[in-house]
Amino acid sequence: MITSTLVAALAALAGAPPGPLTMDCDAAFQVPPTDFEGGVPLHFEYEVAIEPSGTPLPDVEARARGALITKLCRADNRDACAPLHAGSKILLRGSGRSTVCAMAGLLTRDVDRWRASQVPHLREHVLAAIAQILPKKKRVAVDKIVDGGAAGGLRAEWLRGQIEAALAVYGATVVDVDPRWSGRGVPKGAERMLRGQILQRVDPVKQLPIIEVQLTAYDGTLIVTKKTADPFEVSAAALPRGPSTVGEITARGDVTVHIKTRPDGNLCFGDRSTVFVANSGTTPLHARVFNLDADGNAIQLFPNADLKTDVLSPGKPIPVADVEVQGDPDSTERYVVVAAPTVGELGRYATASADYCKLKKAEAKAAAQGEGFSQPHVAHDSFRVLPANRCNGMSAKKIEGTAASLEALPFCE
């Protein structure tokens, strides 16, 4: 139930500019006006609507508000969404060469309060799950939160915030993930590593969307063990929108692949990271590493011109690729390593080039659906690209020459 106090807070939108300012519809980056409260910057959830010149401005503003509410709250739960719509403000309006535009916004803190009112007892659920799998007063690294088959997304970002807040109440210390961590066991400096998983389904009685959350903790012993908490359910209507689902890839064997991201599994346009692979077994393995990109391509990253050997020796992780994020918002990037004791056991990939190459479209499509990886050792990691309003206004833009570069790659024959 939304309280009258909360509705008033949303409607007031404390600290917002007294009236809409002017924006350039053709600007590369469109961000809310900066405002402060007590010297601290205020953060907004926002959306921009851009329409052809001649579109009535009230229609443009209504579309901006509609896009904002659709992002924050499912339209099939109108009663729950009503306070957000009532509290939304037009922060900016303007024109371009042939367009008119408007930006609708809500203070992030007010959205957080609204969400908290829609998911009562969430803190208790998260604390109960943590208590099942973690001793108190431990140093904990939060790794990835998987939603729809891959790490990251807006719901993963939201859940990570809830987990870290609950860990602080529980008495745990959250530590950063070592960027060179292989993905197995726990990162250096941590005593436990925590991962989360989000599954969406429909409540069979209420016929409303719900998410099921499951947390798993890994310890740092020589023989890695894990504990998985009982799952708990949360109404999905008041949460950020879920990401597009991708094909599940089943991990097995002694190899790992890991890319350093934010604790929730997200990265921003322009972020840089490195892909590490490791062999945690006792014997060398022949391996191939692939990037499954958001455009449906599957590119072999390892071996390559700089790392001509295809052998992963046991022990130390090795970097196989540097990554600069150039994807569109909400897009997904995945990395898969397949390995075997002999080259012949790599199957289809046994004769692949010793340099960068690409799979044919049918093979790339199968890989994106999690098919075609039958080798004895398989691992994967992933990230999603956050929207501009989560990345200091830096929005994705296509890089010229990327398509031509992919076209020039040979096939992995």
Backbone torsions as a table, in degrees:
resi	resn	phi	psi	omega
1	MET	NA	129.3	177.6
2	ILE	-80.6	127.3	179.8
3	THR	-80.9	156.0	178.6
4	SER	-63.5	-32.9	178.6
5	THR	-63.2	-41.4	-179.2
6	LEU	-67.9	-41.9	178.1
7	VAL	-59.2	-42.8	179.8
8	ALA	-63.1	-39.2	179.9
9	ALA	-65.1	-40.8	179.7
10	LEU	-67.3	-42.6	-177.1
11	ALA	-66.3	-35.6	-178.5
12	ALA	-71.9	-33.9	-178.0
13	LEU	47.6	60.1	-173.7
14	ALA	-53.8	133.3	175.7
15	GLY	90.1	-7.5	-179.7
16	ALA	-72.6	157.1	178.2
17	PRO	-58.1	146.0	-176.5
18	PRO	-64.5	-23.4	179.0
19	GLY	-157.2	159.5	-178.7
20	PRO	-61.2	138.4	175.2
21	LEU	-97.3	-176.9	-176.0
22	THR	-97.7	140.2	176.7
23	MET	-128.5	157.9	176.7
24	ASP	-99.6	112.5	-177.3
25	CYS	-62.0	-23.6	-176.8
26	ASP	-92.0	0.8	-178.1
27	ALA	-64.7	146.8	-179.5
28	ALA	-66.1	-39.9	-179.1
29	PHE	-122.8	130.9	180.0
30	GLN	-119.8	111.7	-176.5
31	VAL	-127.3	155.2	-179.8
32	PRO	-64.8	158.0	174.1
33	PRO	-63.5	143.5	-179.1
34	THR	-81.2	128.6	175.3
35	ASP	-136.0	158.4	-174.1
36	PHE	-131.5	155.2	173.6
37	GLU	-135.4	113.4	-176.6
38	GLY	63.0	31.2	-179.7
39	GLY	82.1	-2.7	-179.0
40	VAL	-102.0	130.0	-179.3
41	PRO	-66.1	142.4	176.6
42	LEU	-92.4	139.9	-178.7
43	HIS	-108.9	140.1	-177.4
44	PHE	-117.4	147.8	159.1
45	GLU	-89.2	134.7	-176.2
46	TYR	-152.2	159.6	174.2
47	GLU	-144.2	149.3	-179.6
48	VAL	-116.2	136.2	171.7
49	ALA	-112.2	129.9	178.4
50	ILE	-123.1	123.3	-176.6
51	GLU	-128.7	161.8	178.9
52	PRO	-62.0	150.3	176.4
53	SER	-54.4	142.5	-178.0
54	GLY	98.4	-16.0	175.8
55	THR	-68.2	128.2	179.7
56	PRO	-55.5	134.2	-176.7
57	LEU	-58.7	-39.0	176.7
58	PRO	-58.4	-34.0	178.0
59	ASP	-67.9	-40.6	179.2
60	VAL	-63.9	-44.4	-179.9
61	GLU	-64.1	-39.7	178.8
62	ALA	-63.6	-37.9	178.7
63	ARG	-68.7	-36.9	176.6
64	ALA	-63.9	-44.5	177.4
65	ARG	-62.6	-42.7	179.9
66	GLY	-62.0	-41.4	178.8
67	ALA	-65.0	-37.5	178.9
68	LEU	-65.2	-46.2	-177.9
69	ILE	-68.6	-37.6	177.4
70	THR	-61.1	-37.2	178.8
71	LYS	-68.5	-36.8	-172.8
72	LEU	-91.0	-25.2	-169.9
73	CYS	-150.9	137.8	-179.2
74	ARG	-67.4	133.5	-176.0
75	ALA	-66.4	-19.9	-179.0
76	ASP	-80.0	3.0	177.2
77	ASN	-122.4	63.3	-169.4
78	ARG	-61.4	-38.5	-179.0
79	ASP	-60.8	-41.9	179.6
80	ALA	-68.3	-34.1	-176.8
81	CYS	-77.5	-18.7	-171.8
82	ALA	-53.6	-44.2	-179.9
83	PRO	-62.3	-32.9	178.5
84	LEU	-67.4	-44.5	180.0
85	HIS	-62.9	-41.8	-179.4
86	ALA	-65.5	-33.6	-176.2
87	GLY	-88.3	-10.9	-177.2
88	SER	-68.2	144.8	-178.9
89	LYS	-125.9	150.6	171.3
90	ILE	-85.3	111.4	-176.9
91	LEU	-85.8	-35.8	-177.3
92	LEU	-142.7	151.0	170.0
93	ARG	-147.6	154.6	-178.1
94	GLY	-177.6	-161.0	-177.1
95	SER	-145.8	163.6	175.8
96	GLY	-129.3	-159.7	-178.7
97	ARG	-62.5	-38.8	-178.9
98	SER	-142.6	25.7	-174.3
99	THR	-138.7	164.3	167.2
100	VAL	-126.5	153.0	-174.3
101	CYS	-150.4	163.8	177.0
102	ALA	-152.2	149.1	177.1
103	MET	-118.5	123.2	175.6
104	ALA	-101.5	144.6	-177.4
105	GLY	-147.5	159.7	172.5
106	LEU	-140.2	143.0	175.7
107	LEU	-62.8	132.1	-178.8
108	THR	-56.9	-39.1	-178.1
109	ARG	-64.8	-33.4	178.0
110	ASP	-71.4	-36.1	175.7
111	VAL	-64.4	-40.5	178.5
112	ASP	-62.0	-41.5	178.5
113	ARG	-64.4	-42.0	178.4
114	TRP	-61.7	-45.5	179.3
115	ARG	-60.8	-41.0	179.9
116	ALA	-60.8	-34.9	179.5
117	SER	-72.2	-23.7	-177.8
118	GLN	-87.9	-19.2	-179.4
119	VAL	-124.0	67.2	-179.6
120	PRO	-63.1	150.4	178.0
121	HIS	70.2	10.1	179.4
122	LEU	-61.0	-45.0	-179.0
123	ARG	-57.8	-41.0	178.8
124	GLU	-63.5	-39.3	178.6
125	HIS	-62.7	-47.2	-178.0
126	VAL	-65.3	-43.2	179.1
127	LEU	-62.4	-40.0	179.4
128	ALA	-63.9	-40.4	178.6
129	ALA	-65.7	-42.8	179.6
130	ILE	-63.0	-41.5	-178.3
131	ALA	-63.2	-26.4	178.8
132	GLN	-71.9	-27.1	-168.7
133	ILE	-122.6	-9.5	-176.7
134	LEU	-127.7	131.9	166.8
135	PRO	-69.9	157.1	179.4
136	LYS	-74.5	162.6	174.7
137	LYS	57.9	42.2	176.5
138	LYS	-109.1	154.9	173.0
139	ARG	-87.1	119.7	-171.5
140	VAL	-120.7	132.4	172.5
141	ALA	-103.9	127.8	175.4
142	VAL	-94.4	117.2	-176.5
143	ASP	-92.1	-106.6	-172.7
144	LYS	-109.4	150.9	170.4
145	ILE	-117.5	117.5	-175.6
146	VAL	-92.5	131.6	179.2
147	ASP	-139.2	120.1	179.6
148	GLY	69.0	31.6	174.5
149	GLY	92.6	-7.1	179.4
150	ALA	-144.5	159.9	-178.4
151	ALA	-75.2	148.5	171.8
152	GLY	95.7	-173.8	-175.2
153	GLY	109.0	168.7	-176.4
154	LEU	-67.3	-35.7	178.6
155	ARG	-69.4	-36.1	176.7
156	ALA	-63.6	-40.6	177.3
157	GLU	-61.5	-44.4	178.4
158	TRP	-61.7	-46.4	-177.5
159	LEU	-66.3	-37.0	178.2
160	ARG	-59.0	-41.8	177.6
161	GLY	-61.2	-40.6	178.2
162	GLN	-65.6	-40.0	-178.9
163	ILE	-66.2	-46.2	-177.9
164	GLU	-66.0	-36.9	176.8
165	ALA	-65.1	-40.8	179.3
166	ALA	-68.0	-37.2	178.2
167	LEU	-62.1	-38.8	178.6
168	ALA	-63.6	-42.2	177.6
169	VAL	-64.5	-36.7	-177.2
170	TYR	-71.7	-21.9	179.4
171	GLY	103.5	11.2	177.7
172	ALA	-90.3	155.7	176.1
173	THR	-106.9	122.6	-179.9
174	VAL	-85.7	126.7	179.9
175	VAL	-117.5	156.1	179.3
176	ASP	-72.2	151.9	176.9
177	VAL	-81.6	128.4	176.3
178	ASP	-58.0	125.5	-177.3
179	PRO	-62.5	-18.6	-179.9
180	ARG	-99.6	10.5	179.8
181	TRP	-64.3	139.5	-175.3
182	SER	-80.0	-15.5	-177.0
183	GLY	101.6	-6.8	178.8
184	ARG	-108.7	146.0	-179.2
185	GLY	70.2	-135.4	178.6
186	VAL	-127.7	151.6	178.8
187	PRO	-67.6	158.6	176.7
188	LYS	-58.7	135.5	179.2
189	GLY	91.3	-5.7	179.1
190	ALA	-114.4	153.2	175.8
191	GLU	-101.9	-20.7	176.3
192	ARG	-142.7	153.6	175.0
193	MET	-125.0	134.8	-174.4
194	LEU	-116.6	132.7	173.6
195	ARG	-125.5	154.3	178.5
196	GLY	-127.9	157.7	176.8
197	GLN	-138.1	136.2	178.4
198	ILE	-115.4	127.2	174.2
199	LEU	-121.5	133.2	178.9
200	GLN	-106.2	139.6	174.8
201	ARG	-151.9	-177.7	-177.5
202	VAL	-111.0	131.6	176.0
203	ASP	-61.3	121.6	-174.9
204	PRO	-65.8	-21.0	-178.9
205	VAL	-93.3	-55.3	-176.2
206	LYS	-81.9	-14.6	-178.6
207	GLN	56.7	37.0	175.4
208	LEU	-118.0	151.4	-178.1
209	PRO	-69.9	137.4	174.5
210	ILE	-132.4	156.9	172.3
211	ILE	-114.6	145.9	175.2
212	GLU	-108.3	126.4	-176.9
213	VAL	-110.3	133.3	177.0
214	GLN	-132.2	130.5	-179.7
215	LEU	-110.6	140.4	178.9
216	THR	-131.1	134.5	178.0
217	ALA	-113.3	138.1	177.4
218	TYR	-114.4	142.3	179.4
219	ASP	-100.2	178.5	-174.0
220	GLY	-107.3	22.5	179.4
221	THR	-74.4	168.3	-179.8
222	LEU	-60.5	-41.6	173.5
223	ILE	-98.3	106.2	-172.7
224	VAL	-65.6	128.7	174.9
225	THR	-120.3	157.6	179.6
226	LYS	-136.2	153.3	175.1
227	LYS	-126.2	132.5	-179.4
228	THR	-114.2	128.5	-178.4
229	ALA	-78.9	159.1	172.7
230	ASP	-61.4	136.2	179.8
231	PRO	-69.2	154.1	173.3
232	PHE	-130.4	157.8	-173.8
233	GLU	-110.2	146.4	178.0
234	VAL	-138.5	140.5	174.6
235	SER	-61.3	132.2	-178.2
236	ALA	-86.1	-12.1	-172.4
237	ALA	-62.2	-35.9	-175.2
238	ALA	-94.8	3.9	-176.0
239	LEU	-95.4	165.7	173.2
240	PRO	-57.7	158.0	-178.1
241	ARG	-62.7	147.2	178.2
242	GLY	-79.9	155.7	-179.7
243	PRO	-80.2	168.2	171.6
244	SER	-67.4	138.4	-179.4
245	THR	-79.9	153.0	177.6
246	VAL	-128.3	164.8	-178.5
247	GLY	-65.1	137.7	179.5
248	GLU	-74.4	138.1	176.1
249	ILE	-116.7	124.9	-176.7
250	THR	-85.9	123.2	179.4
251	ALA	-89.2	145.7	177.1
252	ARG	-163.9	161.4	173.8
253	GLY	86.2	-157.0	-168.2
254	ASP	-107.2	6.2	-178.1
255	VAL	-101.7	152.7	174.2
256	THR	-136.0	152.7	171.0
257	VAL	-134.5	137.2	-175.2
258	HIS	-147.4	135.7	173.8
259	ILE	-123.0	132.3	-178.9
260	LYS	-72.8	125.3	178.1
261	THR	-130.8	-172.1	166.2
262	ARG	-64.9	163.6	-175.8
263	PRO	-58.8	-20.0	-178.0
264	ASP	-92.8	-7.2	-177.9
265	GLY	99.0	14.8	-179.2
266	ASN	-107.4	156.4	169.6
267	LEU	-137.4	164.2	178.8
268	CYS	-110.9	157.7	174.4
269	PHE	-53.2	131.5	179.3
270	GLY	90.5	-13.6	176.8
271	ASP	-63.5	149.2	177.1
272	ARG	-118.0	143.6	177.8
273	SER	-154.2	179.1	-178.7
274	THR	-133.1	140.8	177.0
275	VAL	-94.2	122.0	178.0
276	PHE	-111.2	140.5	172.0
277	VAL	-123.5	153.9	-178.3
278	ALA	-149.7	152.6	174.4
279	ASN	-112.7	110.3	-177.7
280	SER	-94.1	6.6	178.8
281	GLY	-84.9	-158.6	-177.5
282	THR	-115.3	-6.3	-179.3
283	THR	-126.3	150.1	178.7
284	PRO	-62.0	150.2	179.0
285	LEU	-131.0	141.7	171.9
286	HIS	-85.6	135.2	-169.7
287	ALA	-138.6	157.4	168.5
288	ARG	-131.8	140.5	177.0
289	VAL	-121.9	130.6	-177.7
290	PHE	-121.1	146.5	169.8
291	ASN	-104.8	121.2	174.1
292	LEU	-99.8	106.2	-172.5
293	ASP	-92.1	176.3	-174.1
294	ALA	-71.5	-15.4	-178.3
295	ASP	-95.7	8.2	177.2
296	GLY	87.8	13.1	177.4
297	ASN	-93.5	149.8	174.2
298	ALA	-125.5	114.4	-172.9
299	ILE	-117.2	132.1	175.7
300	GLN	-78.8	124.2	179.6
301	LEU	-101.0	-25.1	-176.7
302	PHE	-143.6	132.2	0.4
303	PRO	-71.9	168.0	179.4
304	ASN	-149.4	-174.4	-174.8
305	ALA	-62.2	-29.7	-179.4
306	ASP	-90.2	-26.5	179.3
307	LEU	-123.4	72.8	-170.5
308	LYS	-66.6	-30.9	178.9
309	THR	-70.3	145.7	176.7
310	ASP	-101.9	13.5	-175.0
311	VAL	-94.1	130.3	169.9
312	LEU	-101.9	111.3	177.3
313	SER	-79.7	151.7	178.9
314	PRO	-61.2	144.3	173.1
315	GLY	112.0	-121.3	-167.1
316	LYS	-60.7	131.8	174.9
317	PRO	-62.5	147.6	176.7
318	ILE	-121.4	141.9	176.3
319	PRO	-78.7	130.2	-178.9
320	VAL	-112.2	-14.3	179.8
321	ALA	-163.9	143.4	169.1
322	ASP	-97.8	141.5	-174.3
323	VAL	-120.8	129.9	166.0
324	GLU	-117.9	119.8	-171.6
325	VAL	-71.6	123.1	-179.8
326	GLN	-129.8	11.3	-174.2
327	GLY	-79.4	167.2	175.8
328	ASP	-74.8	156.2	177.3
329	PRO	-55.7	138.4	179.6
330	ASP	74.3	0.8	177.8
331	SER	-76.4	161.1	-174.1
332	THR	-120.5	136.0	173.1
333	GLU	-120.8	133.5	-179.9
334	ARG	-128.8	151.2	179.6
335	TYR	-128.3	129.3	-176.3
336	VAL	-126.4	133.9	172.9
337	VAL	-115.6	132.4	172.7
338	VAL	-120.5	142.3	-175.6
339	ALA	-151.0	160.2	-179.8
340	ALA	-158.1	157.6	179.0
341	PRO	-63.7	-30.5	178.7
342	THR	-125.6	155.7	179.6
343	VAL	-61.0	-39.6	-178.9
344	GLY	-58.0	-32.6	-178.9
345	GLU	-75.1	-5.4	174.7
346	LEU	-75.1	-8.6	175.4
347	GLY	63.5	-126.2	-177.2
348	ARG	-54.4	-29.6	-174.8
349	TYR	-93.8	6.6	-176.6
350	ALA	-64.9	-34.3	-175.3
351	THR	-101.3	11.8	-178.0
352	ALA	-61.5	154.9	-179.6
353	SER	-58.4	156.7	175.6
354	ALA	-87.8	16.8	178.9
355	ASP	-139.9	179.6	-179.5
356	TYR	-56.5	137.7	177.9
357	CYS	-156.5	174.5	-178.1
358	LYS	-129.6	149.7	174.8
359	LEU	-80.1	152.2	175.7
360	LYS	-66.8	158.9	-171.2
361	LYS	-54.5	-43.7	-178.3
362	ALA	-64.3	-40.4	179.1
363	GLU	-68.8	-39.2	179.3
364	ALA	-65.0	-38.9	178.3
365	LYS	-64.4	-42.1	178.1
366	ALA	-63.3	-41.6	179.7
367	ALA	-62.1	-41.3	179.9
368	ALA	-62.9	-25.2	178.4
369	GLN	-92.3	6.5	178.2
370	GLY	82.6	14.0	-177.6
371	GLU	-103.6	156.3	175.3
372	GLY	93.2	0.0	179.6
373	PHE	-105.6	86.2	-175.8
374	SER	-107.2	6.0	-176.8
375	GLN	-67.1	158.7	-178.1
376	PRO	-67.4	-22.2	179.4
377	HIS	-124.9	119.7	-178.5
378	VAL	-139.7	136.1	174.1
379	ALA	-146.7	160.0	-179.5
380	HIS	-151.3	156.9	173.6
381	ASP	-147.5	166.9	-172.1
382	SER	-160.9	169.1	170.1
383	PHE	-153.6	160.9	172.5
384	ARG	-118.9	156.9	-177.0
385	VAL	-95.8	124.7	-179.4
386	LEU	-75.1	151.6	174.5
387	PRO	-66.1	165.8	-174.7
388	ALA	-60.8	-34.2	-176.8
389	ASN	-72.6	-3.6	172.7
390	ARG	-103.4	2.2	-170.8
391	CYS	-133.6	40.5	177.7
392	ASN	55.4	34.2	175.6
393	GLY	82.2	-3.5	-179.3
394	MET	-78.6	109.7	-178.5
395	SER	-102.0	155.5	-177.3
396	ALA	-70.7	147.7	172.2
397	LYS	-144.2	143.8	-178.0
398	LYS	-66.3	140.0	179.1
399	ILE	-94.2	122.3	-179.3
400	GLU	-62.6	138.4	177.6
401	GLY	95.6	-11.8	-178.5
402	THR	-63.7	-47.3	-179.1
403	ALA	-61.9	-41.4	179.9
404	ALA	-64.9	-38.2	179.2
405	SER	-63.8	-41.3	178.4
406	LEU	-66.5	-39.4	-179.9
407	GLU	-62.7	-31.9	-178.3
408	ALA	-78.0	-15.9	-179.8
409	LEU	-66.3	138.7	174.9
410	PRO	-73.6	161.3	174.0
411	PHE	-77.5	150.1	178.0
412	CYS	-77.8	81.4	-177.0
413	GLU	-78.2	NA	NA
